[in-house]
Structures are given as structure tokens and as C-alpha cells.
Amino acid sequence: MDDSTLRDRLGQLGLSEKEVDTYLSILGSGEATASEIADDTGVSKRYVYSISESLEDRGFVEVNDHVVPTTIRARPPEEVIDALTDRLEEMSGALDSRYSASAREPQQFDVIKSRVTVIKRLTEYIRNAEREIMLSVPQQYLPEISEELGAAVDRGVLVMLVVSSADDLRPDDVSGLASVVRSWNQPMPIMLTVDAQFGLVSPAEMVTRTNSDQRAIAFVQQQLVPVLSGSFLGNYWLMATEETVTDPAPLPATYHDFRHAVLQTTLHLRAGHNIHVSADVRAVQADDDTTTIEGTVVETKQGVAEPGTNSYPIEHTLVVDIGDRTVSLGGSGSFLEDYETDEVTLSLAE
């Protein structure tokens, strides 16, 4: 850092121009009398005393007035930095509480320039997920969000994880971090969708390097996030290799994420279980009137777990025998199936 930049940074900490001159003079000598500093900076001896007392209050110097003549000694820079950091951390809690009390709604579209903000947004979105997470991250960065991913799985969120730039990824490295984990040895962007509402796209360099000049995009829009989900499923998910798949979950259970219901039904069918489904549905080609569908699942069409059985990456379907015929159920916004639904209850058929 050149001298001009250093002066600017000290000014940003609240030091006046004369205070900066005095502090740098003291730093240069290590310890000096007021007369020596006055001669070096061109200010009066009395003003040096006044400035030195102010610098001492802020933790930059120590005034040794128990000796004659009085000397001013610079504190070691690492101690100054530590003291400044402690003060900032003390402020953090108060700032957060005041910000939270009046926090605005998330921006619909945000260009992110800093690594810290990308990491904060990734962690925040994952921590607040309620139903579904689709995520691709480089293996190098995975340990930094493993706690949040594990917590999401524990609270019943469907987590679909692609580990990119994967080098000898072992099952133990991702155990408990996702419902389904896939790996790819090639680099790819960081992509995140949460609950079909929150999305983020970032070059991997923004979290793996501290000095990247790249930009990330975060958005909150229910019309746009499904487009990102479709790209994730249709491109990156298909290219990656399946590493781990969760075990069938205990039933009965109600799922507000339809893909999760399809995955769990698939796992139970593969385990030889008969699955009963109950759901309030709407006909895809009709009005908004709802009806209740109950029956036994005879087939799933899905691409979450291998082998995939769907015809299109976005196709996740339950084919249900309701007694007199079979019908197909899809999630909210479906157009390939007979019915769409927001909530599915699965149980073991008697």
C-alpha cells in the first residue's frame, strides 16, 4: 500500500489530516518527544500534545507523561488492528439488531460485487430453506457450508447437491449433506435455488479467491427461479455422476415440495413398498376447482435419483391408480400431467 492510500485509509477511520501526519511521524520514529514531533510535522508543541491525547484515546499511541520530557510511543500495529477489530465486533450485534428491526424485503434483482456478500447470501438462503435446495458448489468451498446443508436435511428439506471441480470425492465427505449428491470433475458456476423463490448465480472464483473481480447475481422472483431450476436439472445435474442417495424416509409424511414426494415414493417403491397417496388437486386443463385424489402409486417419472425415468428434465410425476383408472400428478404449475397439487401425503399401503 502506498503512502497516499495509507493516508486515505487512516482518514476513513476518522483521523484528521493533522492527526494522520502526527501518527505517521510517531510511527516513523517509534517513540519521540513532543518537540521532535512538532519539528517533523510543522505544528505547535501544544497541538502535538492535544493530538497525541486523542490518538491515545483511540488506541494508536501511548503518552508517557511520567517521564521528563514527555514522550509519545506508537503502539505495535498488530495491537492497533486488534483493538479496532474488537470495537467493530462489539458494534456488530447492535447494528444487526437495529437493521433486523427495519430490514427491507430482498431486492428482486441484485448484482453482488463482494466475496463476503456472496458467501453471506448463500448461507442465508440455505439456512432459511423450508422445502427444496438445488445447489452446485466447488469441492474446495463445500466445508464452509456443510453445517447449513446438514441442518437443512435434518429439517426435511430436499437437497440436491452437485459438487464441481471434484477431486477424489468420497462418500464420507458428503454424508448427511444432501438428499442426493452428484459430482463433476469439471468447474462450473455456483448455482442455488431455494423453495422455487430465491436464486443465486456466481462464478466459482468469487468464493474460492479473495481478489476476484467477477460479479454474482441474486434474485427473488417466482417467475425466474424455475428457469434456473430447469437449467440446473437439464444441464449440470445430468452431466454429474451420482455419489450418494438418502434412505427412504419414515411414512406417513406430508410433502409440500412435490419433487421430494416423488423422490421418496421412488425410493420406497424400489425397496418393495406399496405407497398410498392422498392429495388435493386441480385439473391441469380446467379451472381452479379442487378435488381429492387417493390411490396407490404404480409408477414414478423422475430424474432426481438414478436411474432416471422421466422424458424431460423437469418431469417429476406420480402415476396413481385410483380404482377405475390411473391418473398422473405433478407439482404446482405442472402442464405435462393430469393434475397439479401443492401438497402430497404419502403412507404405506395396507
C-alpha positions as CSV (number, residue, x, y, z in Angstrom):
1,M,0.0,0.0,0.0
2,D,1.5,3.4,-1.0
3,D,1.7,6.4,1.3
4,S,-1.3,8.1,-0.3
5,T,-3.6,5.1,0.1
6,L,-2.4,4.6,3.7
7,R,-3.4,8.2,4.5
8,D,-6.8,7.7,2.9
9,R,-7.4,4.6,5.0
10,L,-6.5,6.4,8.2
11,G,-8.7,9.2,7.2
12,Q,-11.6,6.7,6.8
13,L,-11.0,5.7,10.4
14,G,-11.9,9.3,11.5
15,L,-8.4,10.8,11.7
16,S,-8.0,14.4,10.6
17,E,-5.2,15.3,8.2
18,K,-3.1,16.7,11.1
19,E,-3.7,13.6,13.2
20,V,-2.6,11.4,10.3
21,D,0.6,13.5,9.9
22,T,1.3,13.2,13.6
23,Y,0.6,9.5,13.8
24,L,2.8,8.7,10.8
25,S,5.6,10.8,12.4
26,I,5.3,8.8,15.6
27,L,5.2,5.5,13.7
28,G,8.4,6.5,11.8
29,S,10.3,7.2,15.0
30,G,8.7,4.6,17.2
31,E,8.9,7.0,20.2
32,A,9.6,10.7,20.2
33,T,9.2,13.8,22.3
34,A,6.5,16.4,21.5
35,S,9.2,18.8,20.4
36,E,10.6,16.3,17.9
37,I,7.2,15.5,16.5
38,A,6.4,19.3,16.3
39,D,9.6,19.9,14.3
40,D,8.8,16.9,12.0
41,T,5.2,17.9,11.3
42,G,5.3,21.7,11.4
43,V,2.7,22.1,14.1
44,S,3.0,23.6,17.6
45,K,4.2,21.6,20.5
46,R,0.9,22.3,22.3
47,Y,-1.1,20.9,19.4
48,V,1.1,17.8,19.3
49,Y,0.1,17.1,22.9
50,S,-3.6,17.6,22.1
51,I,-3.4,15.3,19.1
52,S,-1.4,12.7,21.0
53,E,-4.1,12.5,23.7
54,S,-6.7,12.0,21.0
55,L,-4.6,9.2,19.4
56,E,-4.1,7.6,22.8
57,D,-7.9,7.6,23.4
58,R,-8.3,5.7,20.1
59,G,-5.6,3.2,20.9
60,F,-3.0,4.3,18.4
61,V,-0.3,5.6,20.7
62,E,0.8,5.7,24.4
63,V,1.6,9.0,26.0
64,N,4.4,8.6,28.6
65,D,3.8,11.6,30.8
66,H,5.6,10.0,33.8
67,V,9.0,10.8,32.3
68,V,10.6,14.2,31.5
69,P,10.3,15.2,28.8
70,T,7.1,13.5,27.9
71,T,7.4,11.0,25.1
72,I,4.8,9.6,22.7
73,R,5.3,6.0,21.7
74,A,3.5,4.2,18.8
75,R,1.7,1.0,19.8
76,P,2.6,-2.0,17.7
77,P,0.4,-2.0,14.5
78,E,-1.0,-5.5,15.2
79,E,-2.3,-4.3,18.6
80,V,-3.9,-1.3,16.9
81,I,-5.6,-3.6,14.4
82,D,-6.8,-6.0,17.1
83,A,-8.2,-3.1,19.1
84,L,-10.1,-1.7,16.1
85,T,-11.4,-5.2,15.2
86,D,-12.7,-5.7,18.7
87,R,-14.6,-2.4,18.6
88,L,-16.1,-3.3,15.2
89,E,-17.2,-6.7,16.6
90,E,-18.8,-5.0,19.6
91,M,-20.8,-2.8,17.2
92,S,-21.9,-5.8,15.1
93,G,-24.6,-7.1,17.4
94,A,-26.1,-3.6,17.9
95,L,-26.0,-2.9,14.2
96,D,-27.6,-6.3,13.3
97,S,-30.4,-5.8,15.8
98,R,-31.3,-2.4,14.5
99,Y,-31.0,-3.5,10.9
100,S,-33.2,-6.6,11.5
101,A,-35.9,-4.4,13.1
102,S,-36.4,-2.4,9.9
103,A,-34.9,-4.8,7.3
104,R,-36.3,-4.2,3.8
105,E,-37.6,-7.0,1.6
106,P,-35.0,-8.7,-0.5
107,Q,-34.3,-7.0,-3.8
108,Q,-35.8,-8.7,-6.8
109,F,-32.5,-8.5,-8.7
110,D,-29.2,-7.8,-7.1
111,V,-25.7,-7.6,-8.6
112,I,-23.2,-8.7,-6.0
113,K,-19.6,-7.5,-6.2
114,S,-18.0,-8.8,-3.0
115,R,-17.0,-12.3,-1.9
116,V,-18.2,-11.7,1.6
117,T,-21.7,-10.8,0.3
118,V,-21.9,-13.9,-1.9
119,I,-21.0,-16.1,1.0
120,K,-23.4,-14.4,3.3
121,R,-26.2,-14.7,0.8
122,L,-25.5,-18.4,0.1
123,T,-25.5,-19.2,3.8
124,E,-28.6,-17.1,4.4
125,Y,-30.6,-18.7,1.6
126,I,-29.7,-22.2,2.7
127,R,-30.3,-21.5,6.4
128,N,-33.8,-20.3,5.6
129,A,-34.8,-23.0,3.1
130,E,-38.1,-24.7,4.0
131,R,-38.8,-27.2,1.1
132,E,-36.1,-27.5,-1.6
133,I,-32.5,-26.6,-2.3
134,M,-30.7,-27.1,-5.6
135,L,-27.0,-26.2,-5.3
136,S,-23.8,-26.6,-7.2
137,V,-20.5,-25.6,-5.4
138,P,-16.8,-26.4,-5.9
139,Q,-15.5,-29.1,-3.6
140,Q,-13.0,-26.6,-2.2
141,Y,-15.8,-24.5,-0.8
142,L,-18.1,-27.3,0.4
143,P,-16.8,-27.5,4.0
144,E,-17.8,-23.8,4.6
145,I,-21.5,-24.6,4.1
146,S,-21.6,-28.2,5.3
147,E,-23.2,-27.3,8.6
148,E,-26.0,-25.3,6.9
149,L,-26.6,-28.1,4.4
150,G,-26.7,-30.8,7.1
151,A,-29.2,-28.7,9.1
152,A,-31.4,-28.3,6.0
153,V,-31.5,-32.1,5.5
154,D,-32.3,-32.6,9.2
155,R,-35.4,-30.4,9.0
156,G,-36.7,-32.3,6.0
157,V,-35.6,-30.1,3.1
158,L,-34.9,-31.8,-0.3
159,V,-31.3,-31.0,-1.0
160,M,-30.0,-31.7,-4.5
161,L,-26.2,-31.1,-4.5
162,V,-23.7,-31.1,-7.3
163,V,-20.0,-30.9,-6.2
164,S,-18.0,-29.4,-9.0
165,S,-14.2,-29.5,-9.6
166,A,-14.4,-32.7,-7.6
167,D,-11.1,-34.5,-6.9
168,D,-11.5,-37.9,-5.4
169,L,-14.7,-37.1,-3.6
170,R,-15.5,-39.8,-1.0
171,P,-19.0,-40.6,0.3
172,D,-17.8,-39.6,3.8
173,D,-17.1,-36.1,2.5
174,V,-20.8,-35.5,1.7
175,S,-22.5,-37.9,4.2
176,G,-25.7,-36.2,5.6
177,L,-25.2,-33.0,3.5
178,A,-27.9,-33.7,0.8
179,S,-30.7,-36.0,-0.2
180,V,-28.9,-36.7,-3.4
181,V,-25.2,-35.8,-4.2
182,R,-23.7,-35.8,-7.6
183,S,-20.1,-34.9,-8.5
184,W,-18.4,-33.5,-11.6
185,N,-14.7,-33.1,-12.1
186,Q,-15.1,-30.0,-14.2
187,P,-15.5,-26.5,-13.0
188,M,-19.0,-24.9,-13.1
189,P,-20.7,-21.8,-11.8
190,I,-22.2,-21.7,-8.3
191,M,-25.9,-22.1,-8.7
192,L,-28.5,-22.0,-6.0
193,T,-32.3,-22.1,-5.9
194,V,-34.3,-22.3,-2.7
195,D,-38.0,-23.0,-2.4
196,A,-38.6,-22.0,-6.1
197,Q,-38.3,-18.4,-4.9
198,F,-34.7,-17.4,-4.2
199,G,-31.9,-17.8,-6.7
200,L,-28.2,-17.0,-7.0
201,V,-25.6,-17.5,-9.8
202,S,-22.0,-16.8,-9.2
203,P,-18.6,-17.6,-10.8
204,A,-16.9,-20.1,-8.6
205,E,-13.9,-17.7,-8.3
206,M,-16.0,-15.4,-6.1
207,V,-15.8,-17.8,-3.2
208,T,-12.6,-19.7,-3.9
209,R,-10.5,-16.5,-4.4
210,T,-10.3,-13.4,-2.2
211,N,-9.4,-10.9,-5.0
212,S,-11.8,-11.8,-7.8
213,D,-13.3,-9.0,-9.9
214,Q,-16.2,-11.2,-11.0
215,R,-19.9,-10.4,-10.3
216,A,-22.7,-12.6,-8.9
217,I,-26.4,-12.2,-9.4
218,A,-29.1,-12.9,-6.7
219,F,-32.8,-12.6,-7.4
220,V,-36.1,-13.1,-5.7
221,Q,-38.8,-13.9,-8.3
222,Q,-41.1,-16.8,-8.6
223,Q,-41.2,-16.5,-12.4
224,L,-37.5,-16.5,-12.9
225,V,-36.2,-19.1,-10.3
226,P,-37.9,-22.0,-12.0
227,V,-36.0,-21.2,-15.2
228,L,-32.8,-21.5,-13.2
229,S,-34.0,-24.8,-11.7
230,G,-34.7,-26.1,-15.2
231,S,-31.2,-25.2,-16.3
232,F,-29.8,-26.9,-13.3
233,L,-31.7,-30.1,-13.9
234,G,-31.4,-30.1,-17.7
235,N,-27.7,-29.3,-17.9
236,Y,-25.5,-29.7,-14.8
237,W,-27.4,-32.4,-12.9
238,L,-27.4,-34.6,-16.0
239,M,-23.7,-34.2,-16.5
240,A,-22.7,-35.1,-13.0
241,T,-22.2,-38.6,-11.5
242,E,-24.4,-39.8,-8.7
243,E,-22.4,-40.3,-5.4
244,T,-25.0,-40.8,-2.6
245,V,-28.8,-41.1,-2.2
246,T,-30.7,-40.8,1.0
247,D,-32.6,-43.7,2.5
248,P,-36.4,-43.9,2.3
249,A,-37.9,-41.7,4.9
250,P,-40.4,-42.9,7.6
251,L,-44.0,-42.7,6.5
252,P,-46.7,-41.4,6.8
253,A,-45.4,-38.0,5.8
254,T,-46.7,-34.9,4.1
255,Y,-44.6,-33.1,1.5
256,H,-45.0,-29.5,0.4
257,D,-42.3,-30.0,-2.2
258,F,-43.5,-32.3,-5.0
259,R,-40.1,-33.4,-6.2
260,H,-39.3,-34.5,-2.7
261,A,-42.5,-36.6,-2.6
262,V,-41.6,-38.2,-6.0
263,L,-38.1,-39.0,-4.8
264,Q,-39.3,-40.6,-1.6
265,T,-42.0,-42.6,-3.4
266,T,-39.4,-43.8,-5.8
267,L,-37.1,-44.9,-3.0
268,H,-39.9,-46.8,-1.3
269,L,-41.1,-48.5,-4.5
270,R,-37.5,-49.6,-5.1
271,A,-37.5,-51.0,-1.6
272,G,-40.6,-53.1,-2.4
273,H,-43.1,-51.0,-0.5
274,N,-46.6,-50.2,-1.8
275,I,-47.3,-46.5,-1.4
276,H,-50.7,-44.8,-0.9
277,V,-51.0,-41.1,-1.8
278,S,-53.6,-38.5,-0.8
279,A,-53.7,-35.0,-2.3
280,D,-56.0,-32.1,-3.0
281,V,-55.5,-31.5,-6.7
282,R,-56.6,-29.2,-9.6
283,A,-57.1,-30.4,-13.1
284,V,-54.4,-29.0,-15.4
285,Q,-56.7,-28.3,-18.3
286,A,-59.6,-27.0,-16.2
287,D,-60.5,-24.2,-13.7
288,D,-59.2,-23.8,-10.2
289,D,-61.7,-26.2,-8.5
290,T,-60.0,-28.8,-6.4
291,T,-60.8,-32.4,-5.8
292,T,-59.2,-35.1,-3.6
293,I,-57.2,-37.9,-5.2
294,E,-56.5,-41.0,-3.3
295,G,-54.9,-44.2,-4.6
296,T,-51.8,-46.4,-4.9
297,V,-48.8,-45.2,-6.8
298,V,-47.9,-47.5,-9.7
299,E,-45.1,-45.6,-11.2
300,T,-42.9,-42.5,-10.8
301,K,-41.3,-40.4,-13.5
302,Q,-38.3,-38.6,-12.1
303,G,-34.7,-37.6,-12.6
304,V,-33.5,-36.9,-9.1
305,A,-32.1,-40.4,-8.4
306,E,-30.5,-42.8,-10.9
307,P,-31.8,-44.4,-13.0
308,G,-33.9,-41.6,-14.3
309,T,-37.3,-42.5,-15.6
310,N,-38.5,-39.1,-16.9
311,S,-38.7,-38.0,-20.5
312,Y,-37.8,-34.4,-19.7
313,P,-35.5,-33.0,-17.0
314,I,-38.4,-31.0,-15.4
315,E,-40.8,-34.0,-15.4
316,H,-41.5,-35.4,-11.9
317,T,-44.7,-37.3,-11.8
318,L,-46.7,-39.7,-9.6
319,V,-48.8,-42.2,-11.6
320,V,-51.7,-43.2,-9.3
321,D,-54.2,-46.0,-9.5
322,I,-57.5,-44.5,-8.2
323,G,-59.6,-47.6,-8.8
324,D,-61.3,-47.1,-12.1
325,R,-58.3,-45.5,-13.9
326,T,-54.8,-44.2,-13.4
327,V,-54.0,-40.5,-13.3
328,S,-50.8,-38.5,-13.3
329,L,-50.0,-35.9,-10.6
330,G,-47.5,-33.1,-10.9
331,G,-46.4,-30.2,-8.7
332,S,-47.7,-26.7,-8.8
333,G,-47.6,-25.2,-12.3
334,S,-47.5,-28.7,-14.0
335,F,-48.6,-28.9,-17.6
336,L,-47.5,-32.5,-18.5
337,E,-49.7,-34.3,-16.0
338,D,-53.5,-34.6,-15.5
339,Y,-53.5,-32.8,-12.1
340,E,-51.3,-30.4,-10.2
341,T,-51.0,-30.2,-6.4
342,D,-49.2,-28.2,-3.7
343,E,-49.2,-30.9,-1.1
344,V,-48.9,-34.7,-1.0
345,T,-49.4,-37.1,1.9
346,L,-47.6,-40.5,1.5
347,S,-48.2,-43.6,3.6
348,L,-47.5,-47.3,3.4
349,A,-50.5,-49.0,1.7
350,E,-52.1,-51.7,3.7
